[in-house]
Amino acid sequence: MISEISPGQAVPTRYVKGKEPKPAKSAATGSTKAGKGGAAASAPAGGGSFDPREFAETVNLLDLLPKTEFKAKMALPKWSEKVEALKIILDIVGSVPKLATGDYGDLVQTLKLCTQDANVNIVAKSIEVLGVLADGLRRQFAQYARILLPVLLRKLSDK
């Protein structure tokens, strides 16, 4: 049974009522309604899904971050300066995040402290940066997600 499955994109064999594709008219049979097996055979096989990260350039955030004013601005007491520091990370990463693997532990700890800040703007921007890191690192972010989960769950209980 498993040996019958061919690798590639799956094609549905059954459809939800109202979501069935329109059957192709068959000239040889003259039938306009396809059976359960006919609907799957007439469905077009789509190409692979496009992931823009495959073509994006890998950004080494850990090498580029020390060259910026990130640490200096995070040390300042004004909330607007901290938000500007967090925007530096977003500017470095760009719109299609693909981050190089490395030890992001210190950065994640800094962002974890920012999520516990009293100012809502700092919290929102730090969570946005964490989202970009998670999107860019993908599976490598799992170790940091375990650290952040209790803090983020506490934030969900706040109004």
Phi and psi in radians as a Rosetta constraint file:
Dihedral C 1 N 2 CA 2 C 2 CIRCULARHARMONIC -1.253 0.35
Dihedral N 2 CA 2 C 2 N 3 CIRCULARHARMONIC -0.519 0.35
Dihedral C 2 N 3 CA 3 C 3 CIRCULARHARMONIC -1.192 0.35
Dihedral N 3 CA 3 C 3 N 4 CIRCULARHARMONIC -0.316 0.35
Dihedral C 3 N 4 CA 4 C 4 CIRCULARHARMONIC -1.332 0.35
Dihedral N 4 CA 4 C 4 N 5 CIRCULARHARMONIC -0.315 0.35
Dihedral C 4 N 5 CA 5 C 5 CIRCULARHARMONIC -1.375 0.35
Dihedral N 5 CA 5 C 5 N 6 CIRCULARHARMONIC 2.217 0.35
Dihedral C 5 N 6 CA 6 C 6 CIRCULARHARMONIC -1.711 0.35
Dihedral N 6 CA 6 C 6 N 7 CIRCULARHARMONIC 2.543 0.35
Dihedral C 6 N 7 CA 7 C 7 CIRCULARHARMONIC -1.195 0.35
Dihedral N 7 CA 7 C 7 N 8 CIRCULARHARMONIC 2.617 0.35
Dihedral C 7 N 8 CA 8 C 8 CIRCULARHARMONIC 2.342 0.35
Dihedral N 8 CA 8 C 8 N 9 CIRCULARHARMONIC -2.912 0.35
Dihedral C 8 N 9 CA 9 C 9 CIRCULARHARMONIC -1.362 0.35
Dihedral N 9 CA 9 C 9 N 10 CIRCULARHARMONIC 2.372 0.35
Dihedral C 9 N 10 CA 10 C 10 CIRCULARHARMONIC -1.308 0.35
Dihedral N 10 CA 10 C 10 N 11 CIRCULARHARMONIC 2.513 0.35
Dihedral C 10 N 11 CA 11 C 11 CIRCULARHARMONIC -1.996 0.35
Dihedral N 11 CA 11 C 11 N 12 CIRCULARHARMONIC 2.243 0.35
Dihedral C 11 N 12 CA 12 C 12 CIRCULARHARMONIC -1.151 0.35
Dihedral N 12 CA 12 C 12 N 13 CIRCULARHARMONIC 2.472 0.35
Dihedral C 12 N 13 CA 13 C 13 CIRCULARHARMONIC -1.743 0.35
Dihedral N 13 CA 13 C 13 N 14 CIRCULARHARMONIC -0.412 0.35
Dihedral C 13 N 14 CA 14 C 14 CIRCULARHARMONIC -2.274 0.35
Dihedral N 14 CA 14 C 14 N 15 CIRCULARHARMONIC 2.700 0.35
Dihedral C 14 N 15 CA 15 C 15 CIRCULARHARMONIC -2.236 0.35
Dihedral N 15 CA 15 C 15 N 16 CIRCULARHARMONIC 2.701 0.35
Dihedral C 15 N 16 CA 16 C 16 CIRCULARHARMONIC -1.285 0.35
Dihedral N 16 CA 16 C 16 N 17 CIRCULARHARMONIC 2.571 0.35
Dihedral C 16 N 17 CA 17 C 17 CIRCULARHARMONIC -1.017 0.35
Dihedral N 17 CA 17 C 17 N 18 CIRCULARHARMONIC 2.253 0.35
Dihedral C 17 N 18 CA 18 C 18 CIRCULARHARMONIC 1.607 0.35
Dihedral N 18 CA 18 C 18 N 19 CIRCULARHARMONIC -0.227 0.35
Dihedral C 18 N 19 CA 19 C 19 CIRCULARHARMONIC -1.921 0.35
Dihedral N 19 CA 19 C 19 N 20 CIRCULARHARMONIC 0.188 0.35
Dihedral C 19 N 20 CA 20 C 20 CIRCULARHARMONIC -1.233 0.35
Dihedral N 20 CA 20 C 20 N 21 CIRCULARHARMONIC 2.437 0.35
Dihedral C 20 N 21 CA 21 C 21 CIRCULARHARMONIC -1.251 0.35
Dihedral N 21 CA 21 C 21 N 22 CIRCULARHARMONIC 2.687 0.35
Dihedral C 21 N 22 CA 22 C 22 CIRCULARHARMONIC -1.219 0.35
Dihedral N 22 CA 22 C 22 N 23 CIRCULARHARMONIC 2.227 0.35
Dihedral C 22 N 23 CA 23 C 23 CIRCULARHARMONIC -1.227 0.35
Dihedral N 23 CA 23 C 23 N 24 CIRCULARHARMONIC 2.552 0.35
Dihedral C 23 N 24 CA 24 C 24 CIRCULARHARMONIC -1.354 0.35
Dihedral N 24 CA 24 C 24 N 25 CIRCULARHARMONIC 2.397 0.35
Dihedral C 24 N 25 CA 25 C 25 CIRCULARHARMONIC -1.293 0.35
Dihedral N 25 CA 25 C 25 N 26 CIRCULARHARMONIC 2.225 0.35
Dihedral C 25 N 26 CA 26 C 26 CIRCULARHARMONIC -1.736 0.35
Dihedral N 26 CA 26 C 26 N 27 CIRCULARHARMONIC 2.107 0.35
Dihedral C 26 N 27 CA 27 C 27 CIRCULARHARMONIC -1.270 0.35
Dihedral N 27 CA 27 C 27 N 28 CIRCULARHARMONIC -0.569 0.35
Dihedral C 27 N 28 CA 28 C 28 CIRCULARHARMONIC -1.276 0.35
Dihedral N 28 CA 28 C 28 N 29 CIRCULARHARMONIC -0.708 0.35
Dihedral C 28 N 29 CA 29 C 29 CIRCULARHARMONIC -1.640 0.35
Dihedral N 29 CA 29 C 29 N 30 CIRCULARHARMONIC -0.444 0.35
Dihedral C 29 N 30 CA 30 C 30 CIRCULARHARMONIC 1.318 0.35
Dihedral N 30 CA 30 C 30 N 31 CIRCULARHARMONIC 0.079 0.35
Dihedral C 30 N 31 CA 31 C 31 CIRCULARHARMONIC -1.512 0.35
Dihedral N 31 CA 31 C 31 N 32 CIRCULARHARMONIC 2.450 0.35
Dihedral C 31 N 32 CA 32 C 32 CIRCULARHARMONIC -1.822 0.35
Dihedral N 32 CA 32 C 32 N 33 CIRCULARHARMONIC -0.207 0.35
Dihedral C 32 N 33 CA 33 C 33 CIRCULARHARMONIC -1.999 0.35
Dihedral N 33 CA 33 C 33 N 34 CIRCULARHARMONIC 2.145 0.35
Dihedral C 33 N 34 CA 34 C 34 CIRCULARHARMONIC -1.518 0.35
Dihedral N 34 CA 34 C 34 N 35 CIRCULARHARMONIC 2.638 0.35
Dihedral C 34 N 35 CA 35 C 35 CIRCULARHARMONIC -1.418 0.35
Dihedral N 35 CA 35 C 35 N 36 CIRCULARHARMONIC -2.997 0.35
Dihedral C 35 N 36 CA 36 C 36 CIRCULARHARMONIC -1.096 0.35
Dihedral N 36 CA 36 C 36 N 37 CIRCULARHARMONIC -0.665 0.35
Dihedral C 36 N 37 CA 37 C 37 CIRCULARHARMONIC -1.359 0.35
Dihedral N 37 CA 37 C 37 N 38 CIRCULARHARMONIC -0.553 0.35
Dihedral C 37 N 38 CA 38 C 38 CIRCULARHARMONIC -1.197 0.35
Dihedral N 38 CA 38 C 38 N 39 CIRCULARHARMONIC -0.553 0.35
Dihedral C 38 N 39 CA 39 C 39 CIRCULARHARMONIC -1.173 0.35
Dihedral N 39 CA 39 C 39 N 40 CIRCULARHARMONIC -0.633 0.35
Dihedral C 39 N 40 CA 40 C 40 CIRCULARHARMONIC -1.268 0.35
Dihedral N 40 CA 40 C 40 N 41 CIRCULARHARMONIC -0.587 0.35
Dihedral C 40 N 41 CA 41 C 41 CIRCULARHARMONIC -1.257 0.35
Dihedral N 41 CA 41 C 41 N 42 CIRCULARHARMONIC -0.537 0.35
Dihedral C 41 N 42 CA 42 C 42 CIRCULARHARMONIC -1.498 0.35
Dihedral N 42 CA 42 C 42 N 43 CIRCULARHARMONIC -0.153 0.35
Dihedral C 42 N 43 CA 43 C 43 CIRCULARHARMONIC -1.247 0.35
Dihedral N 43 CA 43 C 43 N 44 CIRCULARHARMONIC 2.349 0.35
Dihedral C 43 N 44 CA 44 C 44 CIRCULARHARMONIC -1.263 0.35
Dihedral N 44 CA 44 C 44 N 45 CIRCULARHARMONIC 2.459 0.35
Dihedral C 44 N 45 CA 45 C 45 CIRCULARHARMONIC -1.481 0.35
Dihedral N 45 CA 45 C 45 N 46 CIRCULARHARMONIC 1.989 0.35
Dihedral C 45 N 46 CA 46 C 46 CIRCULARHARMONIC -1.389 0.35
Dihedral N 46 CA 46 C 46 N 47 CIRCULARHARMONIC 2.742 0.35
Dihedral C 46 N 47 CA 47 C 47 CIRCULARHARMONIC -1.272 0.35
Dihedral N 47 CA 47 C 47 N 48 CIRCULARHARMONIC 3.119 0.35
Dihedral C 47 N 48 CA 48 C 48 CIRCULARHARMONIC -1.160 0.35
Dihedral N 48 CA 48 C 48 N 49 CIRCULARHARMONIC 2.706 0.35
Dihedral C 48 N 49 CA 49 C 49 CIRCULARHARMONIC -1.294 0.35
Dihedral N 49 CA 49 C 49 N 50 CIRCULARHARMONIC 2.537 0.35
Dihedral C 49 N 50 CA 50 C 50 CIRCULARHARMONIC -1.564 0.35
Dihedral N 50 CA 50 C 50 N 51 CIRCULARHARMONIC 2.198 0.35
Dihedral C 50 N 51 CA 51 C 51 CIRCULARHARMONIC -2.038 0.35
Dihedral N 51 CA 51 C 51 N 52 CIRCULARHARMONIC 1.986 0.35
Dihedral C 51 N 52 CA 52 C 52 CIRCULARHARMONIC -1.145 0.35
Dihedral N 52 CA 52 C 52 N 53 CIRCULARHARMONIC -0.319 0.35
Dihedral C 52 N 53 CA 53 C 53 CIRCULARHARMONIC -1.195 0.35
Dihedral N 53 CA 53 C 53 N 54 CIRCULARHARMONIC -0.401 0.35
Dihedral C 53 N 54 CA 54 C 54 CIRCULARHARMONIC -1.110 0.35
Dihedral N 54 CA 54 C 54 N 55 CIRCULARHARMONIC -0.537 0.35
Dihedral C 54 N 55 CA 55 C 55 CIRCULARHARMONIC -1.776 0.35
Dihedral N 55 CA 55 C 55 N 56 CIRCULARHARMONIC -0.139 0.35
Dihedral C 55 N 56 CA 56 C 56 CIRCULARHARMONIC -1.332 0.35
Dihedral N 56 CA 56 C 56 N 57 CIRCULARHARMONIC 2.655 0.35
Dihedral C 56 N 57 CA 57 C 57 CIRCULARHARMONIC -1.392 0.35
Dihedral N 57 CA 57 C 57 N 58 CIRCULARHARMONIC 2.391 0.35
Dihedral C 57 N 58 CA 58 C 58 CIRCULARHARMONIC -1.267 0.35
Dihedral N 58 CA 58 C 58 N 59 CIRCULARHARMONIC 2.262 0.35
Dihedral C 58 N 59 CA 59 C 59 CIRCULARHARMONIC -1.775 0.35
Dihedral N 59 CA 59 C 59 N 60 CIRCULARHARMONIC 2.216 0.35
Dihedral C 59 N 60 CA 60 C 60 CIRCULARHARMONIC -1.673 0.35
Dihedral N 60 CA 60 C 60 N 61 CIRCULARHARMONIC 1.530 0.35
Dihedral C 60 N 61 CA 61 C 61 CIRCULARHARMONIC -1.105 0.35
Dihedral N 61 CA 61 C 61 N 62 CIRCULARHARMONIC -0.623 0.35
Dihedral C 61 N 62 CA 62 C 62 CIRCULARHARMONIC -1.164 0.35
Dihedral N 62 CA 62 C 62 N 63 CIRCULARHARMONIC -0.497 0.35
Dihedral C 62 N 63 CA 63 C 63 CIRCULARHARMONIC -1.447 0.35
Dihedral N 63 CA 63 C 63 N 64 CIRCULARHARMONIC -0.585 0.35
Dihedral C 63 N 64 CA 64 C 64 CIRCULARHARMONIC -1.450 0.35
Dihedral N 64 CA 64 C 64 N 65 CIRCULARHARMONIC -0.480 0.35
Dihedral C 64 N 65 CA 65 C 65 CIRCULARHARMONIC -1.149 0.35
Dihedral N 65 CA 65 C 65 N 66 CIRCULARHARMONIC -0.711 0.35
Dihedral C 65 N 66 CA 66 C 66 CIRCULARHARMONIC -1.122 0.35
Dihedral N 66 CA 66 C 66 N 67 CIRCULARHARMONIC -0.365 0.35
Dihedral C 66 N 67 CA 67 C 67 CIRCULARHARMONIC -1.398 0.35
Dihedral N 67 CA 67 C 67 N 68 CIRCULARHARMONIC -0.089 0.35
Dihedral C 67 N 68 CA 68 C 68 CIRCULARHARMONIC -1.824 0.35
Dihedral N 68 CA 68 C 68 N 69 CIRCULARHARMONIC -3.097 0.35
Dihedral C 68 N 69 CA 69 C 69 CIRCULARHARMONIC -1.625 0.35
Dihedral N 69 CA 69 C 69 N 70 CIRCULARHARMONIC 0.389 0.35
Dihedral C 69 N 70 CA 70 C 70 CIRCULARHARMONIC -1.023 0.35
Dihedral N 70 CA 70 C 70 N 71 CIRCULARHARMONIC -0.956 0.35
Dihedral C 70 N 71 CA 71 C 71 CIRCULARHARMONIC -1.128 0.35
Dihedral N 71 CA 71 C 71 N 72 CIRCULARHARMONIC -0.684 0.35
Dihedral C 71 N 72 CA 72 C 72 CIRCULARHARMONIC -1.136 0.35
Dihedral N 72 CA 72 C 72 N 73 CIRCULARHARMONIC -0.728 0.35
Dihedral C 72 N 73 CA 73 C 73 CIRCULARHARMONIC -1.269 0.35
Dihedral N 73 CA 73 C 73 N 74 CIRCULARHARMONIC -0.556 0.35
Dihedral C 73 N 74 CA 74 C 74 CIRCULARHARMONIC -1.214 0.35
Dihedral N 74 CA 74 C 74 N 75 CIRCULARHARMONIC -0.452 0.35
Dihedral C 74 N 75 CA 75 C 75 CIRCULARHARMONIC -1.370 0.35
Dihedral N 75 CA 75 C 75 N 76 CIRCULARHARMONIC -0.302 0.35
Dihedral C 75 N 76 CA 76 C 76 CIRCULARHARMONIC -1.269 0.35
Dihedral N 76 CA 76 C 76 N 77 CIRCULARHARMONIC 2.594 0.35
Dihedral C 76 N 77 CA 77 C 77 CIRCULARHARMONIC -1.353 0.35
Dihedral N 77 CA 77 C 77 N 78 CIRCULARHARMONIC -0.367 0.35
Dihedral C 77 N 78 CA 78 C 78 CIRCULARHARMONIC -1.267 0.35
Dihedral N 78 CA 78 C 78 N 79 CIRCULARHARMONIC 2.391 0.35
Dihedral C 78 N 79 CA 79 C 79 CIRCULARHARMONIC -1.188 0.35
Dihedral N 79 CA 79 C 79 N 80 CIRCULARHARMONIC -0.584 0.35
Dihedral C 79 N 80 CA 80 C 80 CIRCULARHARMONIC -1.162 0.35
Dihedral N 80 CA 80 C 80 N 81 CIRCULARHARMONIC -0.582 0.35
Dihedral C 80 N 81 CA 81 C 81 CIRCULARHARMONIC -1.197 0.35
Dihedral N 81 CA 81 C 81 N 82 CIRCULARHARMONIC -0.652 0.35
Dihedral C 81 N 82 CA 82 C 82 CIRCULARHARMONIC -1.169 0.35
Dihedral N 82 CA 82 C 82 N 83 CIRCULARHARMONIC -0.671 0.35
Dihedral C 82 N 83 CA 83 C 83 CIRCULARHARMONIC -1.133 0.35
Dihedral N 83 CA 83 C 83 N 84 CIRCULARHARMONIC -0.689 0.35
Dihedral C 83 N 84 CA 84 C 84 CIRCULARHARMONIC -1.097 0.35
Dihedral N 84 CA 84 C 84 N 85 CIRCULARHARMONIC -0.669 0.35
Dihedral C 84 N 85 CA 85 C 85 CIRCULARHARMONIC -1.116 0.35
Dihedral N 85 CA 85 C 85 N 86 CIRCULARHARMONIC -0.692 0.35
Dihedral C 85 N 86 CA 86 C 86 CIRCULARHARMONIC -1.213 0.35
Dihedral N 86 CA 86 C 86 N 87 CIRCULARHARMONIC -0.558 0.35
Dihedral C 86 N 87 CA 87 C 87 CIRCULARHARMONIC -1.174 0.35
Dihedral N 87 CA 87 C 87 N 88 CIRCULARHARMONIC -0.474 0.35
Dihedral C 87 N 88 CA 88 C 88 CIRCULARHARMONIC -1.032 0.35
Dihedral N 88 CA 88 C 88 N 89 CIRCULARHARMONIC -0.757 0.35
Dihedral C 88 N 89 CA 89 C 89 CIRCULARHARMONIC -1.104 0.35
Dihedral N 89 CA 89 C 89 N 90 CIRCULARHARMONIC -0.764 0.35
Dihedral C 89 N 90 CA 90 C 90 CIRCULARHARMONIC -1.105 0.35
Dihedral N 90 CA 90 C 90 N 91 CIRCULARHARMONIC -0.634 0.35
Dihedral C 90 N 91 CA 91 C 91 CIRCULARHARMONIC -1.208 0.35
Dihedral N 91 CA 91 C 91 N 92 CIRCULARHARMONIC -0.660 0.35
Dihedral C 91 N 92 CA 92 C 92 CIRCULARHARMONIC -1.162 0.35
Dihedral N 92 CA 92 C 92 N 93 CIRCULARHARMONIC -0.784 0.35
Dihedral C 92 N 93 CA 93 C 93 CIRCULARHARMONIC -1.211 0.35
Dihedral N 93 CA 93 C 93 N 94 CIRCULARHARMONIC -0.770 0.35
Dihedral C 93 N 94 CA 94 C 94 CIRCULARHARMONIC 1.605 0.35
Dihedral N 94 CA 94 C 94 N 95 CIRCULARHARMONIC -2.960 0.35
Dihedral C 94 N 95 CA 95 C 95 CIRCULARHARMONIC -1.439 0.35
Dihedral N 95 CA 95 C 95 N 96 CIRCULARHARMONIC -0.493 0.35
Dihedral C 95 N 96 CA 96 C 96 CIRCULARHARMONIC -2.024 0.35
Dihedral N 96 CA 96 C 96 N 97 CIRCULARHARMONIC 1.578 0.35
Dihedral C 96 N 97 CA 97 C 97 CIRCULARHARMONIC -1.278 0.35
Dihedral N 97 CA 97 C 97 N 98 CIRCULARHARMONIC 2.202 0.35
Dihedral C 97 N 98 CA 98 C 98 CIRCULARHARMONIC -2.456 0.35
Dihedral N 98 CA 98 C 98 N 99 CIRCULARHARMONIC 1.749 0.35
Dihedral C 98 N 99 CA 99 C 99 CIRCULARHARMONIC -1.729 0.35
Dihedral N 99 CA 99 C 99 N 100 CIRCULARHARMONIC 2.538 0.35
Dihedral C 99 N 100 CA 100 C 100 CIRCULARHARMONIC -1.263 0.35
Dihedral N 100 CA 100 C 100 N 101 CIRCULARHARMONIC 2.570 0.35
Dihedral C 100 N 101 CA 101 C 101 CIRCULARHARMONIC -1.240 0.35
Dihedral N 101 CA 101 C 101 N 102 CIRCULARHARMONIC 2.631 0.35
Dihedral C 101 N 102 CA 102 C 102 CIRCULARHARMONIC 3.038 0.35
Dihedral N 102 CA 102 C 102 N 103 CIRCULARHARMONIC -2.986 0.35
Dihedral C 102 N 103 CA 103 C 103 CIRCULARHARMONIC -1.647 0.35
Dihedral N 103 CA 103 C 103 N 104 CIRCULARHARMONIC 1.712 0.35
Dihedral C 103 N 104 CA 104 C 104 CIRCULARHARMONIC -1.653 0.35
Dihedral N 104 CA 104 C 104 N 105 CIRCULARHARMONIC 0.264 0.35
Dihedral C 104 N 105 CA 105 C 105 CIRCULARHARMONIC -1.021 0.35
Dihedral N 105 CA 105 C 105 N 106 CIRCULARHARMONIC -0.799 0.35
Dihedral C 105 N 106 CA 106 C 106 CIRCULARHARMONIC -1.133 0.35
Dihedral N 106 CA 106 C 106 N 107 CIRCULARHARMONIC -0.729 0.35
Dihedral C 106 N 107 CA 107 C 107 CIRCULARHARMONIC -1.139 0.35
Dihedral N 107 CA 107 C 107 N 108 CIRCULARHARMONIC -0.714 0.35
Dihedral C 107 N 108 CA 108 C 108 CIRCULARHARMONIC -1.160 0.35
Dihedral N 108 CA 108 C 108 N 109 CIRCULARHARMONIC -0.672 0.35
Dihedral C 108 N 109 CA 109 C 109 CIRCULARHARMONIC -1.119 0.35
Dihedral N 109 CA 109 C 109 N 110 CIRCULARHARMONIC -0.697 0.35
Dihedral C 109 N 110 CA 110 C 110 CIRCULARHARMONIC -1.100 0.35
Dihedral N 110 CA 110 C 110 N 111 CIRCULARHARMONIC -0.754 0.35
Dihedral C 110 N 111 CA 111 C 111 CIRCULARHARMONIC -1.198 0.35
Dihedral N 111 CA 111 C 111 N 112 CIRCULARHARMONIC -0.550 0.35
Dihedral C 111 N 112 CA 112 C 112 CIRCULARHARMONIC -1.125 0.35
Dihedral N 112 CA 112 C 112 N 113 CIRCULARHARMONIC -0.716 0.35
Dihedral C 112 N 113 CA 113 C 113 CIRCULARHARMONIC -1.141 0.35
Dihedral N 113 CA 113 C 113 N 114 CIRCULARHARMONIC -0.622 0.35
Dihedral C 113 N 114 CA 114 C 114 CIRCULARHARMONIC -1.171 0.35
Dihedral N 114 CA 114 C 114 N 115 CIRCULARHARMONIC -0.560 0.35
Dihedral C 114 N 115 CA 115 C 115 CIRCULARHARMONIC -1.245 0.35
Dihedral N 115 CA 115 C 115 N 116 CIRCULARHARMONIC -0.305 0.35
Dihedral C 115 N 116 CA 116 C 116 CIRCULARHARMONIC -1.678 0.35
Dihedral N 116 CA 116 C 116 N 117 CIRCULARHARMONIC 0.109 0.35
Dihedral C 116 N 117 CA 117 C 117 CIRCULARHARMONIC -1.224 0.35
Dihedral N 117 CA 117 C 117 N 118 CIRCULARHARMONIC 2.749 0.35
Dihedral C 117 N 118 CA 118 C 118 CIRCULARHARMONIC -1.350 0.35
Dihedral N 118 CA 118 C 118 N 119 CIRCULARHARMONIC -0.441 0.35
Dihedral C 118 N 119 CA 119 C 119 CIRCULARHARMONIC -1.438 0.35
Dihedral N 119 CA 119 C 119 N 120 CIRCULARHARMONIC 2.250 0.35
Dihedral C 119 N 120 CA 120 C 120 CIRCULARHARMONIC -1.179 0.35
Dihedral N 120 CA 120 C 120 N 121 CIRCULARHARMONIC -0.602 0.35
Dihedral C 120 N 121 CA 121 C 121 CIRCULARHARMONIC -1.132 0.35
Dihedral N 121 CA 121 C 121 N 122 CIRCULARHARMONIC -0.704 0.35
Dihedral C 121 N 122 CA 122 C 122 CIRCULARHARMONIC -1.158 0.35
Dihedral N 122 CA 122 C 122 N 123 CIRCULARHARMONIC -0.754 0.35
Dihedral C 122 N 123 CA 123 C 123 CIRCULARHARMONIC -1.081 0.35
Dihedral N 123 CA 123 C 123 N 124 CIRCULARHARMONIC -0.810 0.35
Dihedral C 123 N 124 CA 124 C 124 CIRCULARHARMONIC -1.112 0.35
Dihedral N 124 CA 124 C 124 N 125 CIRCULARHARMONIC -0.759 0.35
Dihedral C 124 N 125 CA 125 C 125 CIRCULARHARMONIC -1.215 0.35
Dihedral N 125 CA 125 C 125 N 126 CIRCULARHARMONIC -0.643 0.35
Dihedral C 125 N 126 CA 126 C 126 CIRCULARHARMONIC -1.184 0.35
Dihedral N 126 CA 126 C 126 N 127 CIRCULARHARMONIC -0.631 0.35
Dihedral C 126 N 127 CA 127 C 127 CIRCULARHARMONIC -1.205 0.35
Dihedral N 127 CA 127 C 127 N 128 CIRCULARHARMONIC -0.611 0.35
Dihedral C 127 N 128 CA 128 C 128 CIRCULARHARMONIC -1.110 0.35
Dihedral N 128 CA 128 C 128 N 129 CIRCULARHARMONIC -0.727 0.35
Dihedral C 128 N 129 CA 129 C 129 CIRCULARHARMONIC -1.144 0.35
Dihedral N 129 CA 129 C 129 N 130 CIRCULARHARMONIC -0.703 0.35
Dihedral C 129 N 130 CA 130 C 130 CIRCULARHARMONIC -1.085 0.35
Dihedral N 130 CA 130 C 130 N 131 CIRCULARHARMONIC -0.658 0.35
Dihedral C 130 N 131 CA 131 C 131 CIRCULARHARMONIC -1.111 0.35
Dihedral N 131 CA 131 C 131 N 132 CIRCULARHARMONIC -0.700 0.35
Dihedral C 131 N 132 CA 132 C 132 CIRCULARHARMONIC -1.170 0.35
Dihedral N 132 CA 132 C 132 N 133 CIRCULARHARMONIC -0.701 0.35
Dihedral C 132 N 133 CA 133 C 133 CIRCULARHARMONIC -1.100 0.35
Dihedral N 133 CA 133 C 133 N 134 CIRCULARHARMONIC -0.772 0.35
Dihedral C 133 N 134 CA 134 C 134 CIRCULARHARMONIC -1.108 0.35
Dihedral N 134 CA 134 C 134 N 135 CIRCULARHARMONIC -0.681 0.35
Dihedral C 134 N 135 CA 135 C 135 CIRCULARHARMONIC -1.208 0.35
Dihedral N 135 CA 135 C 135 N 136 CIRCULARHARMONIC -0.642 0.35
Dihedral C 135 N 136 CA 136 C 136 CIRCULARHARMONIC -1.373 0.35
Dihedral N 136 CA 136 C 136 N 137 CIRCULARHARMONIC -0.609 0.35
Dihedral C 136 N 137 CA 137 C 137 CIRCULARHARMONIC -1.548 0.35
Dihedral N 137 CA 137 C 137 N 138 CIRCULARHARMONIC -0.416 0.35
Dihedral C 137 N 138 CA 138 C 138 CIRCULARHARMONIC 0.978 0.35
Dihedral N 138 CA 138 C 138 N 139 CIRCULARHARMONIC -2.044 0.35
Dihedral C 138 N 139 CA 139 C 139 CIRCULARHARMONIC -1.162 0.35
Dihedral N 139 CA 139 C 139 N 140 CIRCULARHARMONIC -0.455 0.35
Dihedral C 139 N 140 CA 140 C 140 CIRCULARHARMONIC -1.226 0.35
Dihedral N 140 CA 140 C 140 N 141 CIRCULARHARMONIC -0.256 0.35
Dihedral C 140 N 141 CA 141 C 141 CIRCULARHARMONIC -1.409 0.35
Dihedral N 141 CA 141 C 141 N 142 CIRCULARHARMONIC -0.164 0.35
Dihedral C 141 N 142 CA 142 C 142 CIRCULARHARMONIC -1.030 0.35
Dihedral N 142 CA 142 C 142 N 143 CIRCULARHARMONIC -0.665 0.35
Dihedral C 142 N 143 CA 143 C 143 CIRCULARHARMONIC -1.151 0.35
Dihedral N 143 CA 143 C 143 N 144 CIRCULARHARMONIC -0.563 0.35
Dihedral C 143 N 144 CA 144 C 144 CIRCULARHARMONIC -1.438 0.35
Dihedral N 144 CA 144 C 144 N 145 CIRCULARHARMONIC -0.469 0.35
Dihedral C 144 N 145 CA 145 C 145 CIRCULARHARMONIC -1.128 0.35
Dihedral N 145 CA 145 C 145 N 146 CIRCULARHARMONIC -0.600 0.35
Dihedral C 145 N 146 CA 146 C 146 CIRCULARHARMONIC -1.134 0.35
Dihedral N 146 CA 146 C 146 N 147 CIRCULARHARMONIC -0.591 0.35
Dihedral C 146 N 147 CA 147 C 147 CIRCULARHARMONIC -1.246 0.35
Dihedral N 147 CA 147 C 147 N 148 CIRCULARHARMONIC -0.662 0.35
Dihedral C 147 N 148 CA 148 C 148 CIRCULARHARMONIC -1.482 0.35
Dihedral N 148 CA 148 C 148 N 149 CIRCULARHARMONIC -0.368 0.35
Dihedral C 148 N 149 CA 149 C 149 CIRCULARHARMONIC -0.983 0.35
Dihedral N 149 CA 149 C 149 N 150 CIRCULARHARMONIC -0.853 0.35
Dihedral C 149 N 150 CA 150 C 150 CIRCULARHARMONIC -1.066 0.35
Dihedral N 150 CA 150 C 150 N 151 CIRCULARHARMONIC -0.680 0.35
Dihedral C 150 N 151 CA 151 C 151 CIRCULARHARMONIC -1.164 0.35
Dihedral N 151 CA 151 C 151 N 152 CIRCULARHARMONIC -0.762 0.35
Dihedral C 151 N 152 CA 152 C 152 CIRCULARHARMONIC -1.212 0.35
Dihedral N 152 CA 152 C 152 N 153 CIRCULARHARMONIC -0.589 0.35
Dihedral C 152 N 153 CA 153 C 153 CIRCULARHARMONIC -1.178 0.35
Dihedral N 153 CA 153 C 153 N 154 CIRCULARHARMONIC -0.632 0.35
Dihedral C 153 N 154 CA 154 C 154 CIRCULARHARMONIC -1.125 0.35
Dihedral N 154 CA 154 C 154 N 155 CIRCULARHARMONIC -0.619 0.35
Dihedral C 154 N 155 CA 155 C 155 CIRCULARHARMONIC -1.159 0.35
Dihedral N 155 CA 155 C 155 N 156 CIRCULARHARMONIC -0.567 0.35
Dihedral C 155 N 156 CA 156 C 156 CIRCULARHARMONIC -1.155 0.35
Dihedral N 156 CA 156 C 156 N 157 CIRCULARHARMONIC -0.516 0.35
Dihedral C 156 N 157 CA 157 C 157 CIRCULARHARMONIC -1.355 0.35
Dihedral N 157 CA 157 C 157 N 158 CIRCULARHARMONIC -0.322 0.35
Dihedral C 157 N 158 CA 158 C 158 CIRCULARHARMONIC -1.278 0.35
Dihedral N 158 CA 158 C 158 N 159 CIRCULARHARMONIC 2.698 0.35
